[in-house]
Amino acid sequence: MRVFMFILMTVLSVMLVLFGVQNPQPVEVRFLMFTSGPISLSLVIILAAIAGATLVALFTGYSGIRHSLRERRLSKLQAELERRIAQLEKENEQLRAKAQPRQEPVGQKSGNG
């Protein structure tokens, strides 16, 4: 999967560079209240690609942090539960040792013999 993503990103990067090289003419960018002077179209494309990559990195990082925190919480809970299981097993063994099974008298045997 990583190889596929690497190939896809390489192809897209090459296409972006080719598009920028073939369109060097100046353009005017308008966004909300902001209007720029003449800027190279390739520069606009590169800045947009960098902004997109930054947004993806931020979302991925946020998701990774949430996953890490959840994993840490679950790991602590698992350790606590395993400790509790060990404690209960120890108590169970102690209770079984105290309650020794009844033994039948030597003269009586159960069975058909």
Biopython code that builds the backbone (N, CA, C, O; Angstrom):
import numpy as np
from Bio.PDB.StructureBuilder import StructureBuilder

atoms = [
    (1, "MET", "N", (0.824, -1.190, 0.000)),
    (1, "MET", "CA", (0.000, 0.000, 0.000)),
    (1, "MET", "C", (0.869, 1.256, 0.000)),
    (1, "MET", "O", (0.552, 2.241, -0.667)),
    (2, "ARG", "N", (1.970, 1.211, 0.755)),
    (2, "ARG", "CA", (2.862, 2.370, 0.794)),
    (2, "ARG", "C", (3.507, 2.623, -0.566)),
    (2, "ARG", "O", (3.688, 3.770, -0.977)),
    (3, "VAL", "N", (3.846, 1.556, -1.245)),
    (3, "VAL", "CA", (4.453, 1.708, -2.565)),
    (3, "VAL", "C", (3.453, 2.348, -3.520)),
    (3, "VAL", "O", (3.812, 3.236, -4.293)),
    (4, "PHE", "N", (2.208, 1.905, -3.472)),
    (4, "PHE", "CA", (1.166, 2.483, -4.325)),
    (4, "PHE", "C", (0.997, 3.975, -4.040)),
    (4, "PHE", "O", (0.901, 4.776, -4.970)),
    (5, "MET", "N", (0.961, 4.353, -2.757)),
    (5, "MET", "CA", (0.808, 5.765, -2.396)),
    (5, "MET", "C", (2.016, 6.575, -2.854)),
    (5, "MET", "O", (1.868, 7.707, -3.316)),
    (6, "PHE", "N", (3.207, 6.000, -2.727)),
    (6, "PHE", "CA", (4.410, 6.704, -3.179)),
    (6, "PHE", "C", (4.362, 6.945, -4.682)),
    (6, "PHE", "O", (4.671, 8.040, -5.151)),
    (7, "ILE", "N", (3.974, 5.919, -5.436)),
    (7, "ILE", "CA", (3.884, 6.060, -6.892)),
    (7, "ILE", "C", (2.826, 7.095, -7.263)),
    (7, "ILE", "O", (3.055, 7.930, -8.138)),
    (8, "LEU", "N", (1.679, 7.044, -6.609)),
    (8, "LEU", "CA", (0.601, 7.998, -6.891)),
    (8, "LEU", "C", (1.045, 9.427, -6.589)),
    (8, "LEU", "O", (0.783, 10.333, -7.380)),
    (9, "MET", "N", (1.712, 9.638, -5.459)),
    (9, "MET", "CA", (2.163, 10.985, -5.109)),
    (9, "MET", "C", (3.249, 11.468, -6.061)),
    (9, "MET", "O", (3.303, 12.654, -6.387)),
    (10, "THR", "N", (4.107, 10.572, -6.506)),
    (10, "THR", "CA", (5.141, 10.953, -7.466)),
    (10, "THR", "C", (4.523, 11.376, -8.786)),
    (10, "THR", "O", (4.912, 12.395, -9.357)),
    (11, "VAL", "N", (3.563, 10.602, -9.277)),
    (11, "VAL", "CA", (2.892, 10.942, -10.537)),
    (11, "VAL", "C", (2.176, 12.285, -10.418)),
    (11, "VAL", "O", (2.262, 13.117, -11.321)),
    (12, "LEU", "N", (1.472, 12.497, -9.313)),
    (12, "LEU", "CA", (0.765, 13.767, -9.129)),
    (12, "LEU", "C", (1.735, 14.945, -9.026)),
    (12, "LEU", "O", (1.452, 16.026, -9.542)),
    (13, "SER", "N", (2.865, 14.742, -8.369)),
    (13, "SER", "CA", (3.866, 15.806, -8.264)),
    (13, "SER", "C", (4.447, 16.161, -9.633)),
    (13, "SER", "O", (4.623, 17.336, -9.954)),
    (14, "VAL", "N", (4.738, 15.155, -10.423)),
    (14, "VAL", "CA", (5.266, 15.404, -11.766)),
    (14, "VAL", "C", (4.233, 16.149, -12.612)),
    (14, "VAL", "O", (4.579, 17.076, -13.345)),
    (15, "MET", "N", (2.967, 15.743, -12.511)),
    (15, "MET", "CA", (1.913, 16.432, -13.262)),
    (15, "MET", "C", (1.778, 17.885, -12.809)),
    (15, "MET", "O", (1.561, 18.769, -13.638)),
    (16, "LEU", "N", (1.903, 18.140, -11.516)),
    (16, "LEU", "CA", (1.832, 19.493, -10.988)),
    (16, "LEU", "C", (2.975, 20.350, -11.520)),
    (16, "LEU", "O", (2.765, 21.494, -11.923)),
    (17, "VAL", "N", (4.178, 19.798, -11.520)),
    (17, "VAL", "CA", (5.340, 20.538, -12.030)),
    (17, "VAL", "C", (5.180, 20.812, -13.521)),
    (17, "VAL", "O", (5.439, 21.927, -13.975)),
    (18, "LEU", "N", (4.762, 19.823, -14.277)),
    (18, "LEU", "CA", (4.566, 20.028, -15.713)),
    (18, "LEU", "C", (3.504, 21.097, -15.994)),
    (18, "LEU", "O", (3.680, 21.928, -16.885)),
    (19, "PHE", "N", (2.421, 21.076, -15.246)),
    (19, "PHE", "CA", (1.376, 22.073, -15.422)),
    (19, "PHE", "C", (1.919, 23.471, -15.112)),
    (19, "PHE", "O", (1.641, 24.427, -15.837)),
    (20, "GLY", "N", (2.695, 23.582, -14.026)),
    (20, "GLY", "CA", (3.264, 24.884, -13.660)),
    (20, "GLY", "C", (4.250, 25.392, -14.688)),
    (20, "GLY", "O", (4.271, 26.587, -14.980)),
    (21, "VAL", "N", (5.072, 24.508, -15.247)),
    (21, "VAL", "CA", (6.065, 24.904, -16.247)),
    (21, "VAL", "C", (5.381, 25.353, -17.541)),
    (21, "VAL", "O", (5.852, 26.272, -18.209)),
    (22, "GLN", "N", (4.284, 24.710, -17.886)),
    (22, "GLN", "CA", (3.597, 25.036, -19.135)),
    (22, "GLN", "C", (2.684, 26.257, -19.016)),
    (22, "GLN", "O", (2.191, 26.756, -20.028)),
    (23, "ASN", "N", (2.451, 26.746, -17.786)),
    (23, "ASN", "CA", (1.572, 27.899, -17.587)),
    (23, "ASN", "C", (2.269, 28.963, -16.735)),
    (23, "ASN", "O", (1.898, 29.171, -15.580)),
    (24, "PRO", "N", (3.281, 29.640, -17.302)),
    (24, "PRO", "CA", (4.028, 30.619, -16.514)),
    (24, "PRO", "C", (3.393, 32.017, -16.495)),
    (24, "PRO", "O", (3.910, 32.912, -15.826)),
    (25, "GLN", "N", (2.295, 32.216, -17.210)),
    (25, "GLN", "CA", (1.723, 33.555, -17.317)),
    (25, "GLN", "C", (1.260, 34.086, -15.955)),
    (25, "GLN", "O", (0.877, 33.310, -15.080)),
    (26, "PRO", "N", (1.298, 35.401, -15.783)),
    (26, "PRO", "CA", (0.864, 35.990, -14.511)),
    (26, "PRO", "C", (-0.667, 35.985, -14.391)),
    (26, "PRO", "O", (-1.383, 36.158, -15.378)),
    (27, "VAL", "N", (-1.140, 35.786, -13.177)),
    (27, "VAL", "CA", (-2.579, 35.809, -12.912)),
    (27, "VAL", "C", (-2.824, 36.679, -11.679)),
    (27, "VAL", "O", (-1.915, 36.945, -10.893)),
    (28, "GLU", "N", (-4.066, 37.110, -11.535)),
    (28, "GLU", "CA", (-4.467, 37.870, -10.361)),
    (28, "GLU", "C", (-5.357, 36.972, -9.510)),
    (28, "GLU", "O", (-6.341, 36.416, -10.000)),
    (29, "VAL", "N", (-5.009, 36.835, -8.249)),
    (29, "VAL", "CA", (-5.745, 35.939, -7.360)),
    (29, "VAL", "C", (-6.656, 36.775, -6.468)),
    (29, "VAL", "O", (-6.221, 37.750, -5.855)),
    (30, "ARG", "N", (-7.926, 36.380, -6.404)),
    (30, "ARG", "CA", (-8.891, 37.031, -5.519)),
    (30, "ARG", "C", (-9.444, 35.983, -4.564)),
    (30, "ARG", "O", (-9.884, 34.911, -4.979)),
    (31, "PHE", "N", (-9.411, 36.319, -3.263)),
    (31, "PHE", "CA", (-9.978, 35.433, -2.247)),
    (31, "PHE", "C", (-10.603, 36.297, -1.171)),
    (31, "PHE", "O", (-9.910, 37.060, -0.498)),
    (32, "LEU", "N", (-11.914, 36.179, -1.006)),
    (32, "LEU", "CA", (-12.690, 36.988, -0.075)),
    (32, "LEU", "C", (-12.389, 38.470, -0.316)),
    (32, "LEU", "O", (-12.733, 39.003, -1.371)),
    (33, "MET", "N", (-11.763, 39.128, 0.631)),
    (33, "MET", "CA", (-11.467, 40.557, 0.484)),
    (33, "MET", "C", (-10.051, 40.793, -0.053)),
    (33, "MET", "O", (-9.666, 41.933, -0.314)),
    (34, "PHE", "N", (-9.294, 39.737, -0.213)),
    (34, "PHE", "CA", (-7.896, 39.851, -0.623)),
    (34, "PHE", "C", (-7.781, 39.778, -2.148)),
    (34, "PHE", "O", (-8.374, 38.904, -2.780)),
    (35, "THR", "N", (-7.026, 40.687, -2.724)),
    (35, "THR", "CA", (-6.729, 40.645, -4.156)),
    (35, "THR", "C", (-5.227, 40.846, -4.308)),
    (35, "THR", "O", (-4.659, 41.812, -3.798)),
    (36, "SER", "N", (-4.597, 39.922, -5.016)),
    (36, "SER", "CA", (-3.144, 40.015, -5.198)),
    (36, "SER", "C", (-2.838, 40.743, -6.499)),
    (36, "SER", "O", (-3.703, 40.941, -7.352)),
    (37, "GLY", "N", (-1.599, 41.127, -6.613)),
    (37, "GLY", "CA", (-1.128, 41.652, -7.879)),
    (37, "GLY", "C", (-0.842, 40.486, -8.812)),
    (37, "GLY", "O", (-1.166, 39.344, -8.488)),
    (38, "PRO", "N", (-0.256, 40.748, -9.937)),
    (38, "PRO", "CA", (0.061, 39.642, -10.851)),
    (38, "PRO", "C", (1.096, 38.688, -10.236)),
    (38, "PRO", "O", (2.188, 39.089, -9.834)),
    (39, "ILE", "N", (0.705, 37.417, -10.180)),
    (39, "ILE", "CA", (1.563, 36.357, -9.645)),
    (39, "ILE", "C", (1.619, 35.246, -10.688)),
    (39, "ILE", "O", (0.642, 34.999, -11.394)),
    (40, "SER", "N", (2.751, 34.586, -10.779)),
    (40, "SER", "CA", (2.902, 33.470, -11.709)),
    (40, "SER", "C", (1.919, 32.351, -11.349)),
    (40, "SER", "O", (1.767, 32.002, -10.178)),
    (41, "LEU", "N", (1.265, 31.804, -12.353)),
    (41, "LEU", "CA", (0.305, 30.729, -12.137)),
    (41, "LEU", "C", (0.971, 29.516, -11.490)),
    (41, "LEU", "O", (0.369, 28.853, -10.646)),
    (42, "SER", "N", (2.204, 29.227, -11.881)),
    (42, "SER", "CA", (2.900, 28.087, -11.281)),
    (42, "SER", "C", (3.133, 28.309, -9.784)),
    (42, "SER", "O", (3.062, 27.362, -9.001)),
    (43, "LEU", "N", (3.413, 29.566, -9.380)),
    (43, "LEU", "CA", (3.580, 29.862, -7.962)),
    (43, "LEU", "C", (2.266, 29.675, -7.212)),
    (43, "LEU", "O", (2.261, 29.152, -6.098)),
    (44, "VAL", "N", (1.157, 30.095, -7.808)),
    (44, "VAL", "CA", (-0.154, 29.909, -7.191)),
    (44, "VAL", "C", (-0.450, 28.423, -7.010)),
    (44, "VAL", "O", (-0.951, 28.010, -5.964)),
    (45, "ILE", "N", (-0.145, 27.632, -8.012)),
    (45, "ILE", "CA", (-0.391, 26.191, -7.939)),
    (45, "ILE", "C", (0.472, 25.553, -6.856)),
    (45, "ILE", "O", (-0.014, 24.724, -6.086)),
    (46, "ILE", "N", (1.737, 25.928, -6.791)),
    (46, "ILE", "CA", (2.630, 25.363, -5.778)),
    (46, "ILE", "C", (2.161, 25.748, -4.377)),
    (46, "ILE", "O", (2.158, 24.910, -3.475)),
    (47, "LEU", "N", (1.766, 27.007, -4.185)),
    (47, "LEU", "CA", (1.271, 27.439, -2.873)),
    (47, "LEU", "C", (-0.009, 26.696, -2.489)),
    (47, "LEU", "O", (-0.193, 26.332, -1.328)),
    (48, "ALA", "N", (-0.892, 26.470, -3.465)),
    (48, "ALA", "CA", (-2.118, 25.723, -3.184)),
    (48, "ALA", "C", (-1.794, 24.279, -2.812)),
    (48, "ALA", "O", (-2.424, 23.717, -1.916)),
    (49, "ALA", "N", (-0.825, 23.676, -3.486)),
    (49, "ALA", "CA", (-0.437, 22.301, -3.174)),
    (49, "ALA", "C", (0.177, 22.221, -1.774)),
    (49, "ALA", "O", (-0.094, 21.281, -1.026)),
    (50, "ILE", "N", (1.000, 23.204, -1.425)),
    (50, "ILE", "CA", (1.607, 23.224, -0.092)),
    (50, "ILE", "C", (0.526, 23.408, 0.975)),
    (50, "ILE", "O", (0.566, 22.756, 2.019)),
    (51, "ALA", "N", (-0.438, 24.293, 0.714)),
    (51, "ALA", "CA", (-1.532, 24.498, 1.673)),
    (51, "ALA", "C", (-2.340, 23.209, 1.841)),
    (51, "ALA", "O", (-2.705, 22.855, 2.962)),
    (52, "GLY", "N", (-2.623, 22.508, 0.746)),
    (52, "GLY", "CA", (-3.356, 21.244, 0.819)),
    (52, "GLY", "C", (-2.590, 20.182, 1.589)),
    (52, "GLY", "O", (-3.169, 19.461, 2.401)),
    (53, "ALA", "N", (-1.294, 20.084, 1.336)),
    (53, "ALA", "CA", (-0.471, 19.105, 2.045)),
    (53, "ALA", "C", (-0.408, 19.428, 3.540)),
    (53, "ALA", "O", (-0.408, 18.524, 4.376)),
    (54, "THR", "N", (-0.354, 20.717, 3.868)),
    (54, "THR", "CA", (-0.331, 21.124, 5.272)),
    (54, "THR", "C", (-1.632, 20.741, 5.968)),
    (54, "THR", "O", (-1.615, 20.240, 7.092)),
    (55, "LEU", "N", (-2.756, 20.978, 5.300)),
    (55, "LEU", "CA", (-4.044, 20.598, 5.882)),
    (55, "LEU", "C", (-4.139, 19.086, 6.093)),
    (55, "LEU", "O", (-4.613, 18.634, 7.135)),
    (56, "VAL", "N", (-3.699, 18.323, 5.129)),
    (56, "VAL", "CA", (-3.718, 16.866, 5.267)),
    (56, "VAL", "C", (-2.832, 16.436, 6.436)),
    (56, "VAL", "O", (-3.215, 15.562, 7.214)),
    (57, "ALA", "N", (-1.656, 17.040, 6.562)),
    (57, "ALA", "CA", (-0.750, 16.699, 7.661)),
    (57, "ALA", "C", (-1.384, 17.043, 9.007)),
    (57, "ALA", "O", (-1.261, 16.275, 9.962)),
    (58, "LEU", "N", (-2.059, 18.188, 9.092)),
    (58, "LEU", "CA", (-2.705, 18.567, 10.345)),
    (58, "LEU", "C", (-3.803, 17.586, 10.722)),
    (58, "LEU", "O", (-3.883, 17.160, 11.875)),
    (59, "PHE", "N", (-4.648, 17.223, 9.771)),
    (59, "PHE", "CA", (-5.725, 16.276, 10.057)),
    (59, "PHE", "C", (-5.179, 14.902, 10.420)),
    (59, "PHE", "O", (-5.692, 14.247, 11.328)),
    (60, "THR", "N", (-4.150, 14.469, 9.721)),
    (60, "THR", "CA", (-3.538, 13.176, 10.010)),
    (60, "THR", "C", (-2.882, 13.187, 11.383)),
    (60, "THR", "O", (-2.992, 12.221, 12.137)),
    (61, "GLY", "N", (-2.205, 14.273, 11.702)),
    (61, "GLY", "CA", (-1.573, 14.387, 13.016)),
    (61, "GLY", "C", (-2.592, 14.382, 14.138)),
    (61, "GLY", "O", (-2.388, 13.731, 15.163)),
    (62, "TYR", "N", (-3.684, 15.099, 13.952)),
    (62, "TYR", "CA", (-4.753, 15.130, 14.961)),
    (62, "TYR", "C", (-5.331, 13.734, 15.167)),
    (62, "TYR", "O", (-5.553, 13.303, 16.298)),
    (63, "SER", "N", (-5.572, 13.038, 14.066)),
    (63, "SER", "CA", (-6.102, 11.682, 14.153)),
    (63, "SER", "C", (-5.109, 10.752, 14.845)),
    (63, "SER", "O", (-5.505, 9.911, 15.653)),
    (64, "GLY", "N", (-3.844, 10.898, 14.537)),
    (64, "GLY", "CA", (-2.811, 10.076, 15.171)),
    (64, "GLY", "C", (-2.718, 10.324, 16.662)),
    (64, "GLY", "O", (-2.549, 9.385, 17.440)),
    (65, "ILE", "N", (-2.827, 11.590, 17.071)),
    (65, "ILE", "CA", (-2.777, 11.918, 18.496)),
    (65, "ILE", "C", (-3.977, 11.310, 19.217)),
    (65, "ILE", "O", (-3.828, 10.738, 20.297)),
    (66, "ARG", "N", (-5.166, 11.432, 18.624)),
    (66, "ARG", "CA", (-6.362, 10.841, 19.240)),
    (66, "ARG", "C", (-6.208, 9.331, 19.374)),
    (66, "ARG", "O", (-6.546, 8.756, 20.408)),
    (67, "HIS", "N", (-5.698, 8.698, 18.332)),
    (67, "HIS", "CA", (-5.494, 7.246, 18.360)),
    (67, "HIS", "C", (-4.489, 6.867, 19.446)),
    (67, "HIS", "O", (-4.693, 5.894, 20.171)),
    (68, "SER", "N", (-3.419, 7.623, 19.556)),
    (68, "SER", "CA", (-2.392, 7.338, 20.555)),
    (68, "SER", "C", (-2.941, 7.476, 21.974)),
    (68, "SER", "O", (-2.662, 6.640, 22.834)),
    (69, "LEU", "N", (-3.721, 8.529, 22.219)),
    (69, "LEU", "CA", (-4.305, 8.721, 23.544)),
    (69, "LEU", "C", (-5.280, 7.605, 23.883)),
    (69, "LEU", "O", (-5.299, 7.118, 25.013)),
    (70, "ARG", "N", (-6.084, 7.199, 22.917)),
    (70, "ARG", "CA", (-7.040, 6.111, 23.140)),
    (70, "ARG", "C", (-6.304, 4.807, 23.424)),
    (70, "ARG", "O", (-6.688, 4.047, 24.313)),
    (71, "GLU", "N", (-5.249, 4.555, 22.663)),
    (71, "GLU", "CA", (-4.467, 3.332, 22.855)),
    (71, "GLU", "C", (-3.820, 3.312, 24.237)),
    (71, "GLU", "O", (-3.781, 2.265, 24.884)),
    (72, "ARG", "N", (-3.314, 4.449, 24.694)),
    (72, "ARG", "CA", (-2.700, 4.527, 26.017)),
    (72, "ARG", "C", (-3.740, 4.264, 27.110)),
    (72, "ARG", "O", (-3.468, 3.548, 28.074)),
    (73, "ARG", "N", (-4.934, 4.847, 26.951)),
    (73, "ARG", "CA", (-5.996, 4.648, 27.941)),
    (73, "ARG", "C", (-6.407, 3.180, 27.993)),
    (73, "ARG", "O", (-6.587, 2.620, 29.075)),
    (74, "LEU", "N", (-6.557, 2.555, 26.823)),
    (74, "LEU", "CA", (-6.945, 1.150, 26.784)),
    (74, "LEU", "C", (-5.851, 0.247, 27.341)),
    (74, "LEU", "O", (-6.144, -0.775, 27.961)),
    (75, "SER", "N", (-4.609, 0.616, 27.125)),
    (75, "SER", "CA", (-3.490, -0.172, 27.657)),
    (75, "SER", "C", (-3.481, -0.130, 29.187)),
    (75, "SER", "O", (-3.246, -1.144, 29.844)),
    (76, "LYS", "N", (-3.740, 1.055, 29.744)),
    (76, "LYS", "CA", (-3.810, 1.163, 31.210)),
    (76, "LYS", "C", (-4.969, 0.342, 31.752)),
    (76, "LYS", "O", (-4.832, -0.338, 32.769)),
    (77, "LEU", "N", (-6.105, 0.405, 31.076)),
    (77, "LEU", "CA", (-7.273, -0.363, 31.512)),
    (77, "LEU", "C", (-6.987, -1.861, 31.444)),
    (77, "LEU", "O", (-7.368, -2.604, 32.347)),
    (78, "GLN", "N", (-6.324, -2.306, 30.388)),
    (78, "GLN", "CA", (-5.985, -3.719, 30.245)),
    (78, "GLN", "C", (-5.045, -4.159, 31.368)),
    (78, "GLN", "O", (-5.231, -5.233, 31.939)),
    (79, "ALA", "N", (-4.047, -3.350, 31.687)),
    (79, "ALA", "CA", (-3.122, -3.691, 32.759)),
    (79, "ALA", "C", (-3.859, -3.799, 34.092)),
    (79, "ALA", "O", (-3.597, -4.711, 34.875)),
    (80, "GLU", "N", (-4.771, -2.878, 34.348)),
    (80, "GLU", "CA", (-5.550, -2.916, 35.590)),
    (80, "GLU", "C", (-6.415, -4.168, 35.647)),
    (80, "GLU", "O", (-6.495, -4.823, 36.687)),
    (81, "LEU", "N", (-7.062, -4.503, 34.539)),
    (81, "LEU", "CA", (-7.907, -5.700, 34.514)),
    (81, "LEU", "C", (-7.088, -6.975, 34.679)),
    (81, "LEU", "O", (-7.527, -7.904, 35.357)),
    (82, "GLU", "N", (-5.907, -7.032, 34.070)),
    (82, "GLU", "CA", (-5.050, -8.199, 34.235)),
    (82, "GLU", "C", (-4.581, -8.333, 35.683)),
    (82, "GLU", "O", (-4.492, -9.441, 36.212)),
    (83, "ARG", "N", (-4.280, -7.192, 36.323)),
    (83, "ARG", "CA", (-3.902, -7.220, 37.734)),
    (83, "ARG", "C", (-5.060, -7.731, 38.583)),
    (83, "ARG", "O", (-4.857, -8.519, 39.506)),
    (84, "ARG", "N", (-6.254, -7.290, 38.277)),
    (84, "ARG", "CA", (-7.442, -7.721, 39.024)),
    (84, "ARG", "C", (-7.704, -9.218, 38.825)),
    (84, "ARG", "O", (-8.071, -9.916, 39.770)),
    (85, "ILE", "N", (-7.518, -9.706, 37.604)),
    (85, "ILE", "CA", (-7.696, -11.136, 37.330)),
    (85, "ILE", "C", (-6.699, -11.954, 38.148)),
    (85, "ILE", "O", (-7.067, -12.965, 38.746)),
    (86, "ALA", "N", (-5.434, -11.519, 38.175)),
    (86, "ALA", "CA", (-4.419, -12.240, 38.947)),
    (86, "ALA", "C", (-4.779, -12.248, 40.425)),
    (86, "ALA", "O", (-4.605, -13.263, 41.101)),
    (87, "GLN", "N", (-5.277, -11.128, 40.932)),
    (87, "GLN", "CA", (-5.681, -11.048, 42.336)),
    (87, "GLN", "C", (-6.844, -12.004, 42.616)),
    (87, "GLN", "O", (-6.838, -12.703, 43.629)),
    (88, "LEU", "N", (-7.836, -12.040, 41.730)),
    (88, "LEU", "CA", (-8.985, -12.922, 41.927)),
    (88, "LEU", "C", (-8.594, -14.395, 41.828)),
    (88, "LEU", "O", (-9.123, -15.225, 42.568)),
    (89, "GLU", "N", (-7.671, -14.729, 40.922)),
    (89, "GLU", "CA", (-7.209, -16.110, 40.822)),
    (89, "GLU", "C", (-6.481, -16.533, 42.090)),
    (89, "GLU", "O", (-6.619, -17.669, 42.543)),
    (90, "LYS", "N", (-5.712, -15.621, 42.658)),
    (90, "LYS", "CA", (-5.009, -15.926, 43.905)),
    (90, "LYS", "C", (-6.012, -16.149, 45.040)),
    (90, "LYS", "O", (-5.872, -17.088, 45.824)),
    (91, "GLU", "N", (-7.015, -15.286, 45.122)),
    (91, "GLU", "CA", (-8.056, -15.462, 46.141)),
    (91, "GLU", "C", (-8.798, -16.778, 45.939)),
    (91, "GLU", "O", (-9.121, -17.462, 46.911)),
    (92, "ASN", "N", (-9.069, -17.133, 44.703)),
    (92, "ASN", "CA", (-9.760, -18.379, 44.383)),
    (92, "ASN", "C", (-8.943, -19.580, 44.862)),
    (92, "ASN", "O", (-9.498, -20.508, 45.452)),
    (93, "GLU", "N", (-7.641, -19.572, 44.617)),
    (93, "GLU", "CA", (-6.778, -20.666, 45.068)),
    (93, "GLU", "C", (-6.770, -20.763, 46.592)),
    (93, "GLU", "O", (-6.796, -21.862, 47.147)),
    (94, "GLN", "N", (-6.734, -19.612, 47.269)),
    (94, "GLN", "CA", (-6.741, -19.623, 48.729)),
    (94, "GLN", "C", (-8.043, -20.194, 49.267)),
    (94, "GLN", "O", (-8.034, -20.977, 50.217)),
    (95, "LEU", "N", (-9.168, -19.806, 48.664)),
    (95, "LEU", "CA", (-10.460, -20.325, 49.103)),
    (95, "LEU", "C", (-10.582, -21.825, 48.843)),
    (95, "LEU", "O", (-11.159, -22.545, 49.657)),
    (96, "ARG", "N", (-10.055, -22.296, 47.738)),
    (96, "ARG", "CA", (-10.091, -23.739, 47.443)),
    (96, "ARG", "C", (-9.219, -24.515, 48.427)),
    (96, "ARG", "O", (-9.551, -25.635, 48.815)),
    (97, "ALA", "N", (-8.113, -23.915, 48.821)),
    (97, "ALA", "CA", (-7.230, -24.597, 49.775)),
    (97, "ALA", "C", (-7.894, -24.705, 51.144)),
    (97, "ALA", "O", (-7.720, -25.703, 51.843)),
    (98, "LYS", "N", (-8.650, -23.684, 51.523)),
    (98, "LYS", "CA", (-9.346, -23.716, 52.814)),
    (98, "LYS", "C", (-10.489, -24.718, 52.808)),
    (98, "LYS", "O", (-10.702, -25.422, 53.795)),
    (99, "ALA", "N", (-11.211, -24.788, 51.727)),
    (99, "ALA", "CA", (-12.360, -25.700, 51.624)),
    (99, "ALA", "C", (-11.886, -27.000, 50.998)),
    (99, "ALA", "O", (-12.081, -27.233, 49.806)),
    (100, "GLN", "N", (-11.254, -27.855, 51.821)),
    (100, "GLN", "CA", (-10.753, -29.134, 51.317)),
    (100, "GLN", "C", (-11.933, -30.035, 51.017)),
    (100, "GLN", "O", (-12.927, -30.014, 51.743)),
    (101, "PRO", "N", (-11.840, -30.813, 49.976)),
    (101, "PRO", "CA", (-12.958, -31.689, 49.616)),
    (101, "PRO", "C", (-13.167, -32.775, 50.675)),
    (101, "PRO", "O", (-12.210, -33.250, 51.286)),
    (102, "ARG", "N", (-14.416, -33.154, 50.881)),
    (102, "ARG", "CA", (-14.737, -34.219, 51.841)),
    (102, "ARG", "C", (-14.267, -35.559, 51.305)),
    (102, "ARG", "O", (-14.430, -35.866, 50.123)),
    (103, "GLN", "N", (-13.698, -36.331, 52.169)),
    (103, "GLN", "CA", (-13.263, -37.671, 51.758)),
    (103, "GLN", "C", (-14.237, -38.693, 52.318)),
    (103, "GLN", "O", (-14.721, -38.556, 53.442)),
    (104, "GLU", "N", (-14.520, -39.722, 51.522)),
    (104, "GLU", "CA", (-15.427, -40.778, 51.972)),
    (104, "GLU", "C", (-14.711, -41.672, 52.970)),
    (104, "GLU", "O", (-13.502, -41.873, 52.858)),
    (105, "PRO", "N", (-15.436, -42.213, 53.945)),
    (105, "PRO", "CA", (-14.794, -43.164, 54.873)),
    (105, "PRO", "C", (-14.235, -44.357, 54.102)),
    (105, "PRO", "O", (-14.715, -44.673, 53.014)),
    (106, "VAL", "N", (-13.247, -45.004, 54.649)),
    (106, "VAL", "CA", (-12.531, -46.086, 53.975)),
    (106, "VAL", "C", (-13.466, -47.259, 53.708)),
    (106, "VAL", "O", (-13.334, -47.914, 52.673)),
    (107, "GLY", "N", (-14.407, -47.546, 54.607)),
    (107, "GLY", "CA", (-15.293, -48.703, 54.453)),
    (107, "GLY", "C", (-16.318, -48.525, 53.364)),
    (107, "GLY", "O", (-16.815, -49.520, 52.837)),
    (108, "GLN", "N", (-16.659, -47.312, 53.003)),
    (108, "GLN", "CA", (-17.704, -47.098, 51.993)),
    (108, "GLN", "C", (-17.053, -46.724, 50.669)),
    (108, "GLN", "O", (-16.172, -45.867, 50.594)),
    (109, "LYS", "N", (-17.520, -47.399, 49.639)),
    (109, "LYS", "CA", (-17.050, -47.085, 48.301)),
    (109, "LYS", "C", (-18.260, -46.835, 47.440)),
    (109, "LYS", "O", (-19.243, -47.573, 47.498)),
    (110, "SER", "N", (-18.188, -45.827, 46.667)),
    (110, "SER", "CA", (-19.302, -45.597, 45.752)),
    (110, "SER", "C", (-19.041, -46.369, 44.486)),
    (110, "SER", "O", (-17.901, -46.488, 44.038)),
    (111, "GLY", "N", (-20.067, -46.875, 43.932)),
    (111, "GLY", "CA", (-19.931, -47.652, 42.698)),
    (111, "GLY", "C", (-20.682, -48.940, 42.789)),
    (111, "GLY", "O", (-21.358, -49.211, 43.781)),
    (112, "ASN", "N", (-20.568, -49.738, 41.755)),
    (112, "ASN", "CA", (-21.302, -50.977, 41.672)),
    (112, "ASN", "C", (-20.509, -52.159, 42.222)),
    (112, "ASN", "O", (-21.062, -53.258, 42.257)),
    (113, "GLY", "N", (-19.307, -52.022, 42.635)),
    (113, "GLY", "CA", (-18.408, -53.078, 43.032)),
    (113, "GLY", "C", (-18.638, -53.612, 44.321)),
    (113, "GLY", "O", (-17.923, -54.517, 44.751)),
]
sb = StructureBuilder()
sb.init_structure("model")
sb.init_model(0)
sb.init_chain("A")
sb.init_seg("    ")
for serial, (resi, resn, name, xyz) in enumerate(atoms, 1):
    if name == "N":
        sb.init_residue(resn, " ", resi, " ")
    sb.init_atom(name, np.array(xyz, "f"), 0.0, 1.0, " ", f" {name:<3s}", serial, name[0])
structure = sb.get_structure()
